[in-house]
Amino acid sequence: MRHSIFTWHVHGSYLYYLSQGHYDIYIPVREARDEGYFGRGHTFPFGDNVHEIPFGDVKHYHFDCILFQSAKNYLTDQYEVLSAEQRSLPKIYLEHNTPHTDTVNQQHVVDDLGVLLVHVTHYNKLMWNNNRTPVTVISHGVTDTVEPYCGDIPGGLVTINHLQQRGRTLGWDIYQQVSREVPLELAGMGNAEGIGEILHPALPSVRSHYRFYFHPVRHTSLALAVCEAMMQGLPVVALATTELVTIIRDGVNGYIHTDVDYLIEKMQLLINDRDHALELGAAARQTALALFDIGRFTREWEAAFSRVVSPEWQSGNLFQRESAVV
């Protein structure tokens, strides 16, 4: 059965990869083009299975499942755009992020036996207080690229939007420290320095030339940019934090450590030894092919949608909710 999924355009890259599956995705659009309501946009080459719906028409459509992707979607947006009948449909909450106010104690916004909470990494699942909500993990998947890694620029690439504004959590201070000793190029929206925003379809062509990809982030979810770089065959240099410690093996498919001086030393090694970078990059690509296969990713999403719309899930969660009230 091909399911009809209503969601919001929250994370463009993720929505693009999600749209590779065998289901139809419906997203709202309104004139203000504000958060969640700017429709398909012009950045990503979405296929015919991603449909825009004018804000005022959403209540007249049939969907099989509602997919929330932010607290705003869950607490506010659903009451503004969906009918009461639509709000009773099967629900999934996709949590993109790590806890941001308390690393180990923060309670998730969802506390509902009838909602399936999907985390994108096992680290995220571990760190959130998930309340009573049923939880699963669907690890990232990314499409392959036709732009092979060549690494002819002896320096590293960093792609993070608004890095200075986002501060220590995303590693602005670490980027500054490293860039004093290693040639780095910063890409992304809202950065006062660097080469500015590179649209997602153009990024592989640009990224392929850099010797390595540097990820200075202290604490966030596993970045799709890291998965994409590894799939392209770039060695990744990163802090040994969050889910990255399960992805990067130091000296095998990249370099990972909590000692920034050690990472600087290894970046300089990669700059001086392109053959070594090519060797690590080839291993990084093999890791990405094994972990971030887009077919596995979409199959798991198809299974998640089928799970929550099934009569067994619906009847079981109805019983659990009634029991919890009693």
C-alpha positions in Angstrom: 0.0 0.0 0.0 1.3 3.5 -0.9 0.8 5.8 2.0 -0.1 9.6 1.9 2.0 11.5 4.5 1.4 15.0 5.6 4.4 16.9 7.1 6.1 20.3 7.1 9.2 21.4 5.2 11.5 21.7 8.2 14.8 20.2 7.2 15.3 20.4 3.4 18.1 17.8 3.1 16.3 15.3 5.2 13.0 15.8 3.4 14.8 15.2 0.1 16.2 11.9 1.2 12.9 10.9 2.8 11.2 11.6 -0.5 13.2 8.8 -2.1 10.7 6.3 -0.7 7.6 4.7 -2.1 4.9 7.0 -0.5 3.5 10.5 -1.2 4.5 13.4 0.9 2.2 16.5 1.2 3.6 19.8 2.5 1.7 23.0 3.2 2.6 26.3 1.6 1.4 29.9 2.3 2.2 33.3 0.9 4.4 34.4 3.8 6.7 31.4 3.1 7.5 31.2 6.9 8.9 28.3 8.8 7.5 25.1 7.6 5.3 26.7 5.0 7.6 27.5 2.1 6.6 24.5 0.1 9.0 22.6 -2.2 11.2 25.6 -2.8 13.9 25.7 -5.5 16.9 24.2 -3.8 16.2 20.4 -3.9 15.2 18.3 -6.9 12.1 16.8 -5.4 10.3 14.2 -7.4 6.6 14.0 -8.3 5.8 12.4 -5.0 6.3 15.7 -3.0 3.1 17.7 -3.3 2.4 21.3 -2.2 -1.0 22.1 -0.7 -2.2 25.7 -0.1 -2.5 26.3 3.6 -6.2 26.9 3.4 -6.9 23.7 1.5 -5.1 21.2 3.8 -8.3 20.4 5.8 -9.9 19.0 2.6 -7.3 16.4 1.9 -7.1 12.7 3.0 -3.8 11.5 4.6 -2.8 8.2 6.2 -0.3 9.6 8.7 0.9 13.0 10.2 4.6 13.4 10.5 5.8 16.0 13.0 9.4 17.3 12.8 9.5 20.0 15.4 8.0 21.1 18.7 6.3 23.9 16.8 4.6 21.4 14.4 3.4 19.4 17.4 2.3 22.1 19.8 1.1 24.8 17.4 1.0 24.1 13.7 -1.2 21.0 13.8 -4.0 23.0 15.4 -3.7 25.8 12.8 -3.6 23.8 9.6 -5.3 20.4 10.3 -8.9 19.5 10.9 -10.0 17.7 14.1 -10.4 14.6 12.1 -6.9 14.8 10.6 -5.5 15.4 14.1 -6.8 12.0 15.1 -4.8 10.2 12.3 -1.8 8.0 13.1 1.2 10.1 14.1 4.9 9.9 14.0 7.3 12.5 15.5 10.7 12.7 13.8 13.2 14.1 16.2 16.2 15.5 14.3 18.2 16.8 17.3 19.9 16.0 20.5 18.6 17.5 23.7 19.5 21.2 23.9 18.8 22.4 27.4 19.8 19.4 29.5 22.0 16.8 27.9 20.6 13.8 29.9 17.4 14.9 31.6 15.5 16.9 29.1 12.0 15.5 28.6 10.8 15.2 25.0 7.8 17.3 24.0 5.9 14.1 23.1 4.5 12.0 25.9 1.9 9.8 24.2 1.5 6.1 23.8 -0.2 6.6 20.5 2.6 8.5 18.8 5.7 6.7 17.4 8.9 8.8 18.2 11.6 8.3 15.6 15.2 9.3 16.5 17.9 9.6 13.8 20.7 8.1 15.9 21.0 5.8 18.8 22.8 8.5 20.8 19.8 10.8 20.5 17.5 8.0 21.7 19.9 7.4 24.6 20.1 11.0 25.7 16.5 12.1 25.5 14.0 11.4 28.2 11.4 9.8 25.9 8.7 9.6 28.5 6.1 6.8 27.8 6.2 7.3 24.0 7.1 4.3 21.8 10.6 4.9 20.3 12.5 3.6 17.3 15.7 4.7 15.5 15.9 5.2 11.7 19.6 6.0 10.9 20.4 8.4 8.1 20.4 7.5 4.5 21.8 9.6 1.6 21.9 9.1 -2.1 25.2 8.4 -3.9 27.0 11.1 -5.9 28.3 11.1 -9.4 31.1 13.5 -8.4 34.1 11.5 -7.3 36.5 12.7 -4.6 39.7 14.1 -6.0 41.1 16.2 -3.1 43.3 18.5 -5.2 42.8 21.5 -2.8 45.2 21.1 0.1 42.8 22.2 2.8 39.6 21.3 4.5 35.9 22.2 4.0 33.4 23.1 6.7 29.7 23.5 5.8 27.6 24.8 8.7 25.0 27.6 8.5 25.3 30.5 10.9 28.3 29.0 12.6 29.3 32.1 14.6 25.8 32.7 15.8 25.4 29.1 16.9 28.6 29.4 19.0 30.3 26.8 21.1 27.8 24.1 20.6 28.6 24.0 16.8 32.2 24.7 17.4 32.7 28.3 16.3 35.7 28.7 18.7 37.2 25.4 17.5 36.9 26.5 13.8 38.7 29.8 14.6 41.4 27.9 16.5 42.0 25.4 13.7 41.8 27.9 10.9 44.8 29.8 12.3 47.0 26.7 11.7 45.2 24.9 8.8 43.7 26.2 5.6 39.9 25.8 6.0 37.0 27.0 3.8 33.7 27.8 5.5 30.5 27.4 3.5 27.0 28.0 4.6 24.3 30.6 5.1 24.8 33.5 7.5 28.5 33.3 7.8 30.4 36.6 7.7 33.5 34.8 6.3 33.9 32.0 3.8 32.3 31.3 0.5 28.7 31.6 1.6 25.8 29.3 0.8 26.3 26.5 -1.7 23.0 25.0 -2.8 22.6 21.3 -2.1 22.7 20.1 -5.7 26.0 22.0 -6.3 27.7 21.0 -3.1 29.2 17.6 -4.3 31.1 19.3 -7.1 32.6 21.9 -4.7 33.2 19.5 -1.9 35.0 16.9 -4.1 38.1 19.2 -4.4 38.9 19.6 -0.7 41.4 17.2 0.9 39.1 16.5 3.9 35.9 17.5 5.6 36.2 19.1 9.0 33.3 18.9 11.5 34.1 21.1 14.6 30.8 20.4 16.3 30.7 19.6 20.0 27.2 18.4 20.5 24.5 17.9 17.9 22.9 15.1 16.0 24.8 13.3 13.3 25.1 15.8 10.5 23.9 14.8 7.0 26.8 16.8 5.7 29.2 14.2 7.3 27.2 11.3 5.8 27.3 13.0 2.4 31.0 13.7 2.6 31.8 10.2 3.5 29.6 8.8 0.7 31.6 11.0 -1.7 34.9 9.5 -0.4 36.2 12.4 1.7 38.0 11.6 4.9 36.3 13.3 7.8 38.1 14.9 10.7 35.8 15.5 13.7 35.5 15.6 17.5 34.9 12.3 19.2 31.5 13.2 20.5 27.8 12.0 20.1 27.1 9.4 17.3 30.3 10.1 15.4 32.3 7.8 17.6 30.3 4.9 16.1 30.9 6.1 12.5 34.5 7.3 12.2 37.4 5.0 13.1 40.5 7.0 13.9 43.2 6.6 11.3 41.1 4.1 9.3 38.3 6.2 7.5 39.1 9.6 9.0 40.4 11.1 12.2 38.4 11.6 15.4 39.5 12.7 18.9 38.6 15.1 21.7 42.1 16.7 21.5 41.9 19.5 19.0 45.7 19.7 18.7 45.8 16.0 17.7 43.2 16.8 15.0 45.2 19.7 13.7 48.3 17.5 13.4 46.2 14.9 11.4 44.8 17.6 9.1 48.3 18.8 8.4 49.2 15.2 7.6 46.4 14.9 5.1 47.4 18.2 3.5 50.9 16.9 3.0 50.0 13.4 2.0 47.3 13.3 -0.6 47.7 9.5 -1.1 46.9 9.0 2.5 43.8 11.1 2.2 42.7 9.1 -0.8 43.2 5.9 1.2 41.2 7.1 4.2 38.5 8.6 1.8 38.0 5.2 0.1 37.5 3.6 3.5 35.1 6.4 4.4 33.0 5.7 1.3 32.8 2.0 2.1 31.6 2.9 5.6 29.0 5.2 4.1 27.8 2.6 1.6 27.3 0.2 4.5 25.7 2.5 7.0 23.8 5.2 4.9 22.3 3.1 2.1 19.3 5.1 0.9 17.4 1.8 0.1 17.7 0.6 3.7 16.6 4.1 4.9 13.5 4.3 2.8 12.5 0.7 3.6 12.7 1.5 7.3 10.5 4.6 6.8 8.0 2.6 4.7 7.9 0.0 7.6 7.3 2.8 10.2 4.4 4.3 8.2 2.9 0.8 7.8 3.3 0.1 11.5 1.4 3.2 12.7 -1.4 2.9 10.2 -2.0 -0.8 10.9 -5.1 -1.9 12.8 -2.9 -3.7 15.3 -1.0 -0.5 16.2 -4.2 1.6 16.3 -6.2 -0.9 18.5 -3.2 -1.6 20.7 -2.5 2.1 21.4 -6.1 2.9 21.9 -6.2 0.2 24.7 -3.0 1.6 26.2 -4.2 5.1 26.2 -7.5 4.1 27.9 -5.6 2.0 30.4 -3.3 4.9 31.2 -6.2 7.2 31.9 -7.7 4.7 34.3 
